[in-house]
Amino acid sequence: MILNFDTMAKKIVIETHSAEETIKLGKKLAKHLKPGIILILAGELGAGKTTLIKGIAMGLGVSKVIRSPSFTLVKEYPEKKFYHLDLYRITLDEFLQAGFEQYLSKENICAIEWGEKLKGLKIKNYMEIQIKMKKGDTRVIDFVPHGNYAPGH
């Protein structure tokens, strides 16, 4: 698995063949993340969004067990300024009414499952991560930077 986010211009596509490989990919990505980045993860149920985020959190040094915040909506890891949101059960209006946009600050790294629901917000700099399931445990993961975001810069 070759991954070079430092020279990423438009899009990188990576295929993983197990949950372990997806976690390893997340750890590699974490090395390139800077405060202020928003990771917008999309993919069907069971695609591997939480698995990739587990790797990212581990790569950032989070030692707690990472689980999807499907029912709690947000998992906070303030010691690492890392926040994991899951918007599956809420709308954009509910996101705003709950004040969740506070997590989208220049000091934090924010990973948002079902983040495509934020399309109505004017987020300029973010990394879109689309995960597609293939046969078995194989996943195709597209990384697309938006705005002035270039990982590691």
C-alpha positions in Angstrom: 0.0 0.0 0.0 1.7 3.2 -1.2 0.3 6.4 0.3 1.8 9.8 -0.2 -0.5 12.5 1.0 2.2 15.2 1.0 2.2 15.3 -2.8 -1.5 14.7 -3.2 -3.0 17.0 -5.8 -6.5 15.8 -6.8 -7.3 12.3 -5.7 -5.8 9.1 -4.3 -7.6 5.7 -4.5 -6.5 2.9 -2.2 -7.8 -0.6 -2.0 -7.7 -2.5 1.3 -8.4 -6.2 1.8 -9.1 -6.5 5.5 -10.1 -4.4 8.5 -6.5 -4.5 9.7 -5.3 -3.0 6.4 -8.0 -0.3 6.7 -6.8 0.5 10.2 -3.2 0.6 9.0 -4.2 3.1 6.3 -5.9 5.3 8.9 -2.7 5.3 11.0 -0.7 6.4 7.9 -3.2 9.2 7.1 -3.1 10.4 10.7 0.6 11.3 10.3 -0.3 13.8 7.7 -3.2 15.5 9.5 -2.9 19.0 10.9 -5.3 20.9 13.2 -8.2 22.4 11.4 -8.8 19.5 9.0 -12.2 18.1 8.6 -12.5 14.6 7.3 -15.9 13.9 5.6 -16.5 10.2 5.4 -19.2 8.7 3.2 -20.1 5.1 2.4 -22.9 2.7 3.0 -23.6 1.0 6.3 -20.7 -1.4 7.1 -18.4 0.2 4.5 -15.6 0.7 7.0 -15.9 4.4 8.0 -15.5 3.6 11.7 -12.7 1.2 11.0 -10.7 3.8 9.1 -11.4 6.3 11.9 -10.1 3.8 14.5 -6.8 3.8 12.6 -6.7 7.6 12.4 -7.4 7.8 16.2 -4.7 5.3 16.9 -2.3 7.2 14.7 -3.0 10.4 16.6 -2.2 8.6 19.8 -5.8 8.1 21.2 -5.5 5.1 23.5 -9.3 4.6 24.2 -11.4 2.1 22.3 -12.9 3.8 19.3 -16.5 3.0 18.6 -19.0 4.6 16.3 -20.9 7.4 18.0 -24.1 6.5 16.2 -26.3 7.0 19.2 -24.2 9.5 21.1 -23.4 11.5 17.9 -20.0 12.7 19.1 -17.0 11.0 20.7 -14.5 13.5 22.1 -10.8 12.9 22.6 -9.9 16.5 23.8 -6.4 15.5 24.9 -5.6 14.9 21.2 -8.0 17.6 19.9 -9.7 14.8 17.9 -13.5 14.6 17.5 -15.5 11.8 15.9 -19.0 12.6 14.8 -21.7 10.4 13.3 -24.5 12.2 11.5 -26.4 9.2 10.4 -29.4 9.9 12.7 -29.6 13.7 12.3 -30.1 16.4 9.7 -28.0 19.5 8.9 -30.5 21.6 10.8 -30.3 19.4 13.9 -26.5 19.5 13.6 -26.6 23.3 13.7 -29.2 23.5 16.5 -27.1 21.2 18.6 -24.1 23.5 18.2 -21.9 20.8 16.7 -20.2 23.3 14.3 -18.1 24.2 17.4 -16.0 21.1 16.6 -15.1 22.4 13.2 -12.5 24.8 14.6 -8.9 25.5 13.4 -7.6 23.8 16.5 -9.3 20.4 16.0 -9.1 17.4 13.8 -12.6 16.3 13.0 -13.7 13.0 11.4 -17.4 13.0 10.4 -19.2 9.9 9.4 -22.1 10.6 7.0 -20.5 14.0 6.6 -22.1 14.4 3.2 -25.1 15.8 5.2 -23.0 19.0 5.8 -23.1 19.9 2.1 -25.3 22.9 3.0 -22.5 24.4 5.1 -19.8 26.4 3.4 -16.8 24.3 4.4 -13.9 25.3 2.2 -11.0 23.1 3.3 -11.7 19.4 3.9 -10.8 15.9 2.9 -13.6 13.9 1.4 -13.2 10.1 2.0 -15.6 7.8 0.0 -15.5 4.1 1.0 -17.0 1.5 -1.3 -17.4 -2.1 -0.4 -16.3 -4.8 -2.9 -16.3 -8.5 -2.6 -15.4 -9.9 0.9 -13.5 -7.5 3.1 -12.1 -5.5 0.1 -12.7 -1.8 0.3 -12.0 1.0 -2.3 -11.2 4.2 -0.5 -11.1 7.5 -2.5 -9.4 10.5 -0.8 -10.3 13.8 -2.5 -9.0 17.1 -1.0 -11.2 20.2 -1.3 -10.3 23.9 -1.1 -6.8 24.8 0.0 -6.4 21.6 1.9 -3.3 19.6 1.2 -2.4 17.1 3.9 0.8 17.9 5.7 0.8 21.6 4.6 
